[in-house]
C-alpha cells in the first residue's frame, strides 16, 4: 500500500539535510518565528529569519531555499517577499509559499494571489480552505483554520498545480501533494498536531529544508510531511497534552533518524 522506494528516498533526503545543513531563508510571521526556527534546527537545517527589505535580496542569495508565509500580512512584509522571491527566481533558488488565512480577508487573499502569480514558486502548502480560496473566493476558511476537507479540495489543487506549474500541498488528517499529474497521499501524523500553534507553518518550513537538497518538489514535500508526521506520532507516544507535546515534537524532530523514517514513512503514490 505504501511506497517503499519513497520511504528510502525520504530517509536518504533526511540524511542529506543533516549532512549539508542548508541555509533556509524564512520571511514568516511573528507568531511562529521562534518555533519554526527551532524545528529547522532540530531537522538539521540552518534557519535565518530576515525580513528587512534592504537585506532580503542579499540574504536569499546565501540560501538554498526561501520560505514565504503571510500569517501576519503587512505591506513591508509583502514588499520583502516580492524582492526576495524575484532574487530567488533569478538564482533558481526554490520557493515554498504558505498562504495562511487566504480566503479569510481580502488582504490575505490578494497578497497570496499576487505572490503566486508574480513569482515562480515551487511549492504552495495550505489547508484545504486556503488552497480552495486561491482558485475561488467563494470558499472561506474559519480564520486561519480549514472549514473544508482535503478531498473537497483535490480537484482545485490539481487544477492550480497544472495551471501554475507548481506543486500544491494540502495538509490535514491525511496530506495530499500534487503537481497536477502525480498525486501522493501521506498518512503520517497525530491529532495533537492540530493543537500546536503553527504546525502547518512548521510543515512548510520543513518542506523548504527537504527541497533544498531534493529538487523534485513532489518528492521533497511528500518526504518532509512523512518525516514531520512521523515525528508527531513519536512525540504523542511521550506527551498527551498540547503544552508538553509541543516540546516533545521538537525533540522528536531531532531524534527521528533515517532508520525510523525508512520504517515509518507512510507515503501512498
C-alpha positions in Angstrom: 0.0 0.0 0.0 2.8 2.4 0.9 5.7 3.3 -1.4 8.9 1.8 0.0 11.0 3.5 -2.6 9.7 6.8 -1.4 10.4 5.8 2.1 14.0 5.0 1.2 14.4 8.4 -0.6 12.9 10.1 2.4 15.5 8.6 4.7 18.3 9.5 2.3 17.0 13.1 2.0 16.8 13.5 5.7 20.4 12.3 5.9 21.4 14.9 3.3 19.7 17.7 5.2 21.7 16.7 8.3 25.0 16.4 6.5 24.7 19.6 4.4 22.8 21.8 6.8 21.3 24.0 4.1 20.5 27.7 5.0 16.7 28.2 4.7 15.7 31.9 4.5 12.3 32.4 6.1 10.1 35.5 5.7 7.4 34.4 8.1 5.0 35.6 10.8 5.8 36.6 14.4 3.5 34.0 15.9 5.5 31.1 14.6 9.0 32.5 14.0 10.7 31.0 17.0 9.1 27.6 16.8 9.8 27.1 13.0 13.4 28.2 13.5 13.8 25.6 16.2 12.1 23.0 14.1 14.5 23.6 11.2 17.4 23.4 13.6 16.1 20.1 15.0 15.7 18.8 11.5 19.3 19.6 10.7 18.9 22.7 8.6 20.1 26.2 9.3 17.4 28.8 9.6 17.6 32.6 9.1 14.6 34.8 9.7 15.3 38.0 7.8 12.5 40.4 6.8 14.1 43.9 6.3 13.6 44.9 2.6 17.1 46.3 2.5 18.7 42.9 3.2 16.4 40.2 1.9 17.9 40.0 -1.6 21.4 39.6 -0.2 20.3 37.1 2.4 18.4 34.9 -0.1 21.4 34.8 -2.3 23.2 32.9 0.5 20.3 30.4 1.0 19.3 27.2 -0.6 15.5 27.7 -0.2 13.2 30.5 0.5 10.1 30.1 2.7 7.3 32.8 2.4 4.5 32.9 4.9 1.7 35.5 5.1 0.5 34.7 8.6 0.9 38.3 9.7 0.3 40.3 6.5 1.7 43.8 6.3 2.8 46.0 3.4 6.5 45.8 4.3 6.4 42.0 4.6 4.8 41.7 1.1 7.5 44.0 -0.3 10.2 41.9 1.3 8.7 38.7 0.0 8.5 40.1 -3.6 12.0 41.3 -3.5 13.4 38.1 -2.0 11.3 36.0 -4.3 12.4 37.7 -7.5 16.0 37.4 -6.5 15.5 33.7 -5.7 13.9 33.2 -9.1 17.0 34.9 -10.7 19.3 32.5 -8.8 17.0 29.5 -9.3 16.6 29.1 -5.6 13.3 27.2 -4.8 10.5 29.0 -3.1 7.9 27.5 -0.7 4.8 29.6 0.0 2.3 29.3 2.8 -1.0 31.3 2.1 -2.0 31.5 5.8 -5.7 32.5 6.1 -6.1 33.1 2.4 -9.8 33.5 1.8 -10.5 35.0 5.3 -9.8 38.6 4.3 -9.2 40.4 1.0 -5.7 41.4 2.1 -4.6 37.8 2.7 -6.3 36.5 -0.5 -5.0 39.4 -2.6 -1.5 39.0 -1.2 -1.5 35.3 -1.8 -2.7 35.5 -5.4 -0.2 38.3 -6.2 2.7 36.2 -4.9 1.8 33.0 -6.7 1.3 34.9 -10.0 4.3 37.3 -9.7 6.8 34.7 -8.6 7.8 31.3 -9.8 7.0 29.2 -6.7 8.0 25.6 -6.3 5.5 24.6 -3.6 2.3 26.1 -2.2 1.3 24.5 1.1 -2.0 25.2 2.8 -5.0 23.7 4.4 -8.0 22.8 2.2 -9.8 26.1 2.5 -6.7 28.1 1.8 -6.0 26.2 -1.4 -9.6 26.5 -2.5 -9.5 30.3 -1.9 -6.7 30.6 -4.4 -9.0 29.4 -7.1 -12.4 30.5 -5.9 -13.0 33.3 -3.4 -16.4 31.9 -2.5 -14.6 29.4 -0.3 -13.8 30.9 3.1 -11.8 29.4 5.9 -12.6 29.7 9.6 -10.0 32.3 10.5 -6.7 30.6 9.6 -8.2 27.1 10.2 -9.7 24.9 7.5 -13.5 24.7 7.0 -13.2 22.1 4.3 -11.8 18.5 4.0 -8.8 17.6 1.9 -11.0 15.6 -0.5 -13.1 18.7 -1.2 -10.0 20.5 -2.5 -8.3 17.7 -4.5 -9.7 19.0 -7.8 -8.8 22.6 -7.1 -5.3 21.5 -6.1 -4.7 19.5 -9.3 -6.1 22.4 -11.4 -4.0 25.1 -9.6 -0.9 23.0 -9.8 -1.3 22.3 -13.5 -2.1 25.9 -14.4 0.8 27.5 -12.5 3.2 24.6 -13.0 4.0 24.2 -9.3 3.4 21.7 -6.6 0.3 22.1 -4.3 0.3 20.6 -0.8 -2.9 20.3 1.3 -2.3 19.3 4.9 -4.9 17.8 7.1 -5.7 14.4 8.7 -4.3 13.0 5.5 -1.9 15.1 3.5 -2.0 15.5 -0.3 0.8 16.5 -2.7 0.3 17.1 -6.4 2.0 18.7 -9.4 -1.2 18.4 -11.5 -0.1 14.9 -12.7 1.4 13.0 -9.8 -0.6 12.7 -6.6 0.8 11.5 -3.3 -1.0 11.0 0.0 0.8 11.0 3.3 -0.8 9.1 6.2 1.7 10.1 9.0 0.7 12.4 11.8 -1.3 12.7 15.0 -4.4 14.5 16.2 -2.4 16.5 18.8 -0.6 18.4 16.0 -3.8 20.4 15.5 -3.3 21.9 19.0 0.2 23.2 18.4 0.2 26.8 17.0 2.0 27.0 13.7 2.1 23.3 13.0 1.2 24.0 9.4 3.8 26.7 9.2 6.4 24.3 10.6 5.4 21.8 7.9 6.0 24.5 5.3 9.5 25.3 6.7 10.4 21.6 6.7 9.4 21.3 3.1 11.9 24.1 2.4 14.6 22.1 4.1 13.9 18.9 2.1 13.5 20.9 -1.2 16.9 22.5 -0.6 18.5 19.1 -1.1 16.0 17.3 -3.4 14.8 19.4 -6.3 11.8 17.2 -7.1 9.1 19.2 -5.4 6.6 16.4 -5.2 9.1 14.1 -3.6 10.6 16.7 -1.3 7.2 17.8 0.0 5.9 14.2 0.5 9.0 13.2 2.3 9.1 16.3 4.6 5.5 15.7 5.6 6.1 12.0 6.3 9.1 13.0 8.5 7.0 15.7 10.3 4.0 13.4 10.7 6.1 10.5 12.0 7.8 12.9 14.5 4.3 13.9 15.6 3.5 10.2 16.2 6.7 9.8 18.2 6.0 12.9 20.3 2.5 11.7 21.1 3.8 8.5 22.5 5.5 10.5 25.2 3.3 13.6 25.7 -0.5 13.6 25.8 -1.4 17.3 26.2 -0.6 20.2 24.0 2.0 22.0 26.0 4.2 19.1 26.6 3.5 17.8 23.1 4.8 21.0 21.5 8.2 20.5 23.2 8.2 16.7 22.6 7.6 17.4 18.9 10.8 19.4 18.6 12.6 16.6 20.5 11.2 14.1 18.1 12.2 16.1 15.0 15.7 16.0 16.4 15.8 12.3 17.4 13.9 10.8 14.4 16.6 9.2 12.3 16.9 7.7 8.8 16.2 4.2 10.0 13.0 5.2 11.7 11.8 7.2 8.7 12.5 4.3 6.4 10.5 2.0 8.6 7.7 4.5 9.4 7.1 6.7 6.4 3.5 6.1 5.1 3.5 7.7 1.6 1.0 6.5 -1.0 1.7 7.2 -4.7 
